[in-house]
Amino acid sequence: MSRSASLALAHVMAHCGGSSAEAVAFAAGAIRESPADPEPYELLAELRRTSPGEVAAAVESPGDLWQFVVGSYLSFLDGEMDTAAGWLGSVIGYRPTVAWASAPWFSDERFLGGLTAAGLADASLTITEYHTDLDTDTVREHLGPWFRAIEVVCDREPSAEAMARMAILLRFSGRTDESLALCDRADSVERVMFTEVVRAGTWRRLGNRRENAAALRRALLLDPTNWSLFLDLADLAAEDGDFGAAADLAGQGLVHEPEEVVLRAAGAAYRVRATGSVADLDLLLELAPQVSHAGYRNGLIACALGREDLPADRVEAVRAVTGAGRRGGSGR
């Protein structure tokens, strides 16, 4: 540790009344203000050397942002590079408007050399799970070191599924061309279903329904018993107004997963819209409360009730169905 950093640590400890835990939080605050400044990391390293028990206790059960910030760096010091990336991914996802990835350790050769493709893929997905807006110029700039890490790790350890998962972050960040290119690189390693699913999602974001459907059909060729792919294709057909085809696709999915409630409900809704079947409207009324994703459930109900010649009493009963939750899926 440099002499200036030692003096800074002494000043921080005096400011914090000699409490190592408070000093750790103080250093984390300094990182938030300037993630690229090496000095707060040096302070943390020295604190961990002099008070390892207190520092470990400070991040043992993380709940605050600063604990994740500190935990990521401590994991790096311990050589646990996948864990370090995962903790930092949580921080970035929660507050992407700060340039967290500009931390000096994140671009360190030891970090990039020890980080696995699977670990970086997990951490990249973590960034996308906080429902924050990643598609801005500021966030893309802040994520620059992360994008470079993706390039380095994919060059060193090409793994098809991991690369496809990293491509999801590129899509969320508005780097759709790069996302598609990374999917192409993944295909050059090994063709797997998930890459086509990710590619389909990127084409959907771009508004290209033809390429979206084509990718889903290629995914189905790679995994022909995957009921979720049949449902995705059924939903696309319904969006195009071809409710007969949508019902048929849902039926094909039921061959492979006959008890799947979401698939059964979708098939019923699309048959109602296509044929006016009262029996299927009753089936939808029975199944709809079991569809946990409220938005998807309500979309199926709206689709079915788009048919104008349905019995009024059934229509009112279906409209009365309410609930909340989520439809399960691949996270794509």
C-alpha positions as MATLAB code, in Angstrom:
seq = 'MSRSASLALAHVMAHCGGSSAEAVAFAAGAIRESPADPEPYELLAELRRTSPGEVAAAVESPGDLWQFVVGSYLSFLDGEMDTAAGWLGSVIGYRPTVAWASAPWFSDERFLGGLTAAGLADASLTITEYHTDLDTDTVREHLGPWFRAIEVVCDREPSAEAMARMAILLRFSGRTDESLALCDRADSVERVMFTEVVRAGTWRRLGNRRENAAALRRALLLDPTNWSLFLDLADLAAEDGDFGAAADLAGQGLVHEPEEVVLRAAGAAYRVRATGSVADLDLLLELAPQVSHAGYRNGLIACALGREDLPADRVEAVRAVTGAGRRGGSGR';
ca = [
       0.000    0.000    0.000;
       1.335    3.464   -0.867;
       2.283    5.940    1.857;
      -0.428    8.331    0.671;
      -3.025    5.598    0.910;
      -1.810    4.686    4.409;
      -2.236    8.277    5.460;
      -5.674    8.324    3.846;
      -6.643    5.197    5.781;
      -5.538    6.788    9.032;
      -7.642    9.835    8.203;
     -10.667    7.670    7.355;
     -10.319    5.643   10.551;
     -10.145    8.842   12.575;
     -13.202   10.170   10.765;
     -15.074    6.926   11.513;
     -14.108    6.836   15.174;
     -11.813    3.845   14.655;
     -14.634    1.604   13.425;
     -13.513   -0.675   10.611;
     -17.125   -1.367    9.594;
     -17.808    2.347    9.188;
     -14.527    2.749    7.325;
     -15.592    0.006    4.879;
     -18.871    1.822    4.232;
     -16.946    5.091    3.828;
     -14.672    3.507    1.208;
     -17.706    2.099   -0.619;
     -19.183    5.590   -0.733;
     -15.967    6.872   -2.256;
     -16.163    4.163   -4.910;
     -19.723    5.225   -5.739;
     -18.501    8.791   -6.245;
     -15.583    7.733   -8.456;
     -15.466    4.008   -9.336;
     -12.285    4.410  -11.402;
     -10.259    5.913   -8.528;
      -7.859    3.204   -7.247;
      -7.452    4.679   -3.747;
     -10.724    3.430   -2.156;
      -9.867   -0.082   -3.265;
      -6.452    0.240   -1.675;
      -8.146    1.364    1.512;
     -10.411   -1.683    1.441;
      -7.476   -4.006    0.862;
      -5.633   -2.514    3.834;
      -8.732   -2.672    6.022;
      -9.163   -6.322    5.124;
      -5.505   -6.956    6.029;
      -5.715   -5.219    9.397;
      -9.295   -6.123   10.402;
     -10.310   -9.199    8.381;
     -13.061  -10.289   10.764;
     -14.804   -6.929   10.861;
     -14.573   -6.488    7.102;
     -15.976   -9.963    6.460;
     -18.826   -9.331    8.903;
     -19.668   -6.061    7.146;
     -20.593   -7.873    3.918;
     -21.614  -11.274    5.261;
     -25.358  -10.741    4.685;
     -25.507   -8.029    2.015;
     -28.614   -5.913    1.844;
     -27.332   -2.450    1.002;
     -25.724   -1.417   -2.257;
     -22.396   -0.583   -0.622;
     -22.084   -4.141    0.697;
     -22.347   -5.537   -2.831;
     -19.789   -2.990   -4.043;
     -17.335   -4.049   -1.356;
     -18.142   -7.746   -1.714;
     -17.312   -7.699   -5.408;
     -13.842   -6.272   -4.771;
     -13.125   -8.603   -1.850;
     -14.078  -11.572   -4.044;
     -11.579  -10.327   -6.616;
      -8.887  -10.146   -3.931;
      -9.703  -13.746   -3.004;
      -9.391  -14.888   -6.618;
     -13.125  -15.673   -6.823;
     -13.603  -13.952  -10.150;
     -17.039  -15.349  -11.038;
     -18.380  -14.255   -7.657;
     -16.813  -10.820   -8.097;
     -18.519  -10.416  -11.469;
     -21.838  -11.594  -10.037;
     -21.795   -9.090   -7.177;
     -20.802   -6.259   -9.495;
     -23.516   -7.303  -11.956;
     -26.075   -6.856   -9.185;
     -24.745   -3.383   -8.457;
     -24.802   -2.384  -12.124;
     -28.283   -3.757  -12.681;
     -29.629   -1.900   -9.667;
     -27.978    1.412  -10.505;
     -26.631    1.411  -14.091;
     -26.170    5.183  -14.208;
     -22.906    4.835  -12.236;
     -19.779    3.631  -14.056;
     -19.169    0.703  -11.700;
     -17.353   -1.388  -14.322;
     -14.641    1.269  -14.567;
     -13.190   -0.169  -11.340;
      -9.472   -0.794  -11.960;
      -9.726   -4.420  -10.848;
     -12.432   -5.174  -13.415;
      -9.987   -4.655  -16.276;
      -7.114   -6.362  -14.458;
      -5.539   -9.260  -16.372;
      -5.880  -11.495  -13.306;
      -9.605  -10.883  -13.260;
     -10.171  -11.345  -16.985;
      -7.921  -14.397  -17.011;
      -9.739  -16.088  -14.130;
     -13.309  -15.211  -15.094;
     -15.171  -18.116  -16.705;
     -17.614  -17.837  -19.578;
     -20.386  -19.292  -17.434;
     -19.630  -16.844  -14.621;
     -19.668  -13.824  -16.913;
     -22.874  -15.058  -18.560;
     -24.584  -15.378  -15.162;
     -23.412  -11.919  -14.141;
     -24.501  -10.423  -17.474;
     -28.008  -11.803  -17.015;
     -28.075  -10.430  -13.470;
     -27.645   -6.918  -14.883;
     -30.827   -7.357  -16.941;
     -33.017   -8.522  -14.053;
     -33.631   -5.194  -12.298;
     -35.973   -3.643  -14.890;
     -33.742   -0.574  -15.173;
     -33.230    1.163  -18.507;
     -29.985   -0.086  -20.054;
     -30.649    1.273  -23.541;
     -29.131    4.733  -23.126;
     -25.905    6.282  -24.327;
     -24.773    6.871  -20.744;
     -25.311    3.281  -19.667;
     -23.679    1.913  -22.815;
     -20.635    4.069  -22.080;
     -20.542    2.859  -18.479;
     -20.813   -0.744  -19.649;
     -17.855   -0.371  -22.010;
     -15.471   -2.369  -19.767;
     -18.131   -5.085  -19.429;
     -18.496   -5.341  -23.196;
     -14.715   -5.619  -23.496;
     -14.752   -8.386  -20.893;
     -17.299  -10.258  -23.013;
     -14.940  -10.081  -25.990;
     -11.924  -11.227  -23.985;
     -13.691  -14.124  -22.271;
     -15.461  -15.322  -25.421;
     -12.149  -15.332  -27.296;
     -10.480  -17.296  -24.510;
     -13.328  -19.666  -23.676;
     -15.877  -19.913  -26.495;
     -19.023  -21.551  -25.105;
     -22.172  -21.467  -27.219;
     -24.793  -21.195  -24.491;
     -22.747  -18.768  -22.391;
     -22.205  -16.546  -25.426;
     -25.932  -16.572  -26.180;
     -26.687  -15.551  -22.595;
     -24.216  -12.681  -22.834;
     -25.935  -11.630  -26.061;
     -29.077  -10.933  -24.027;
     -27.265   -8.124  -22.185;
     -26.136   -6.689  -25.510;
     -29.763   -6.688  -26.664;
     -30.998   -5.029  -23.475;
     -28.311   -2.373  -23.935;
     -29.517   -1.563  -27.440;
     -26.489   -3.182  -29.078;
     -28.674   -5.363  -31.266;
     -26.172   -5.787  -34.100;
     -23.548   -6.955  -31.620;
     -26.092   -9.272  -29.992;
     -26.865  -10.947  -33.310;
     -23.157  -11.145  -34.135;
     -22.424  -12.869  -30.819;
     -25.200  -15.367  -31.558;
     -23.508  -16.066  -34.902;
     -20.216  -16.648  -33.073;
     -21.998  -19.014  -30.709;
     -23.337  -20.968  -33.690;
     -19.792  -21.338  -34.986;
     -18.910  -23.100  -31.722;
     -22.021  -25.279  -31.473;
     -25.615  -24.955  -32.597;
     -27.907  -25.017  -29.575;
     -31.576  -24.223  -29.155;
     -31.031  -21.388  -26.722;
     -28.983  -19.341  -29.198;
     -31.918  -19.335  -31.617;
     -34.262  -18.290  -28.808;
     -32.001  -15.352  -27.945;
     -31.698  -14.451  -31.617;
     -35.495  -14.567  -31.922;
     -35.839  -12.159  -29.002;
     -33.429   -9.714  -30.606;
     -35.280   -9.826  -33.921;
     -38.509   -9.237  -32.006;
     -37.007   -6.189  -30.327;
     -36.082   -4.920  -33.778;
     -39.669   -5.443  -34.955;
     -38.724   -8.079  -37.541;
     -41.488  -10.645  -37.098;
     -40.388  -12.790  -40.036;
     -36.882  -13.312  -38.665;
     -38.298  -13.755  -35.162;
     -40.523  -16.617  -36.306;
     -37.761  -18.140  -38.438;
     -35.410  -18.254  -35.446;
     -38.078  -19.868  -33.272;
     -38.690  -22.528  -35.909;
     -34.969  -23.269  -36.091;
     -34.982  -23.546  -32.304;
     -37.825  -26.036  -32.575;
     -35.833  -28.140  -35.022;
     -33.069  -28.306  -32.423;
     -35.479  -29.111  -29.580;
     -38.661  -30.510  -31.155;
     -40.372  -31.404  -27.864;
     -40.064  -27.961  -26.265;
     -43.639  -26.875  -25.506;
     -42.590  -23.277  -24.781;
     -41.387  -22.851  -28.362;
     -44.762  -24.029  -29.674;
     -46.403  -21.455  -27.417;
     -44.121  -18.677  -28.640;
     -44.964  -19.544  -32.244;
     -48.672  -19.740  -31.380;
     -48.530  -16.279  -29.844;
     -46.811  -14.932  -32.955;
     -49.483  -16.454  -35.192;
     -52.185  -14.885  -33.022;
     -50.479  -11.492  -33.258;
     -50.671  -11.910  -37.035;
     -54.408  -12.647  -36.779;
     -54.113  -16.310  -37.766;
     -55.956  -17.756  -34.783;
     -56.513  -21.140  -36.408;
     -52.766  -21.603  -36.833;
     -52.206  -20.344  -33.297;
     -54.628  -22.935  -31.915;
     -52.966  -25.669  -33.960;
     -49.501  -24.743  -32.680;
     -50.716  -24.741  -29.092;
     -52.199  -28.189  -29.734;
     -48.868  -29.433  -31.046;
     -47.215  -28.230  -27.854;
     -49.765  -30.105  -25.767;
     -48.639  -33.341  -27.386;
     -45.374  -32.911  -25.491;
     -46.707  -31.303  -22.292;
     -50.429  -32.157  -22.044;
     -50.908  -30.771  -18.520;
     -49.244  -27.393  -19.040;
     -51.876  -24.873  -17.919;
     -50.552  -21.877  -19.878;
     -50.478  -23.901  -23.088;
     -53.974  -25.253  -22.515;
     -55.330  -21.782  -21.766;
     -53.692  -20.331  -24.869;
     -55.092  -23.106  -27.039;
     -58.562  -22.542  -25.627;
     -58.385  -18.775  -26.167;
     -57.189  -19.130  -29.743;
     -59.858  -21.721  -30.566;
     -62.533  -19.421  -29.152;
     -61.321  -16.596  -31.384;
     -61.039  -18.858  -34.420;
     -64.293  -20.824  -34.090;
     -66.478  -19.226  -31.425;
     -66.430  -22.468  -29.401;
     -68.422  -22.035  -26.199;
     -66.864  -25.196  -24.775;
     -63.404  -23.636  -25.187;
     -64.646  -20.408  -23.623;
     -65.739  -22.443  -20.600;
     -62.318  -24.134  -20.572;
     -60.630  -20.736  -20.648;
     -62.838  -19.624  -17.750;
     -61.671  -22.693  -15.806;
     -57.970  -22.315  -16.636;
     -57.474  -18.545  -16.583;
     -57.182  -18.217  -12.773;
     -54.329  -20.744  -12.913;
     -52.310  -18.658  -15.392;
     -50.014  -16.825  -13.001;
     -48.765  -14.065  -15.315;
     -51.535  -11.473  -15.113;
     -50.554   -9.645  -18.291;
     -50.417  -12.799  -20.372;
     -53.667  -14.112  -18.876;
     -55.469  -10.845  -19.608;
     -54.085  -10.854  -23.131;
     -55.537  -14.318  -23.746;
     -58.901  -13.209  -22.383;
     -58.896  -10.105  -24.569;
     -58.021  -12.231  -27.585;
     -60.852  -14.680  -26.953;
     -63.402  -11.932  -26.311;
     -62.463  -10.304  -29.579;
     -64.952  -12.757  -31.046;
     -68.273  -10.894  -31.207;
     -70.815  -13.760  -31.293;
     -70.153  -15.215  -27.831;
     -72.863  -15.705  -25.165;
     -73.153  -12.610  -22.991;
     -73.220  -14.530  -19.703;
     -69.987  -16.373  -20.551;
     -68.346  -13.135  -21.640;
     -69.155  -11.478  -18.318;
     -67.891  -14.481  -16.373;
     -64.583  -14.496  -18.236;
     -64.174  -10.753  -17.816;
     -64.547  -11.180  -14.086;
     -61.422  -13.329  -13.890;
     -58.624  -11.468  -12.081;
     -55.284  -12.337  -10.484;
     -51.569  -11.605  -10.478;
     -48.203  -13.302  -10.820;
     -45.880  -14.389  -13.589;
     -45.823  -16.821  -16.410;
     -42.730  -18.983  -16.166;
     -40.279  -19.052  -19.021;
     -36.685  -18.851  -20.184;
     -36.093  -15.250  -19.184;
     -35.372  -14.356  -22.760;
];
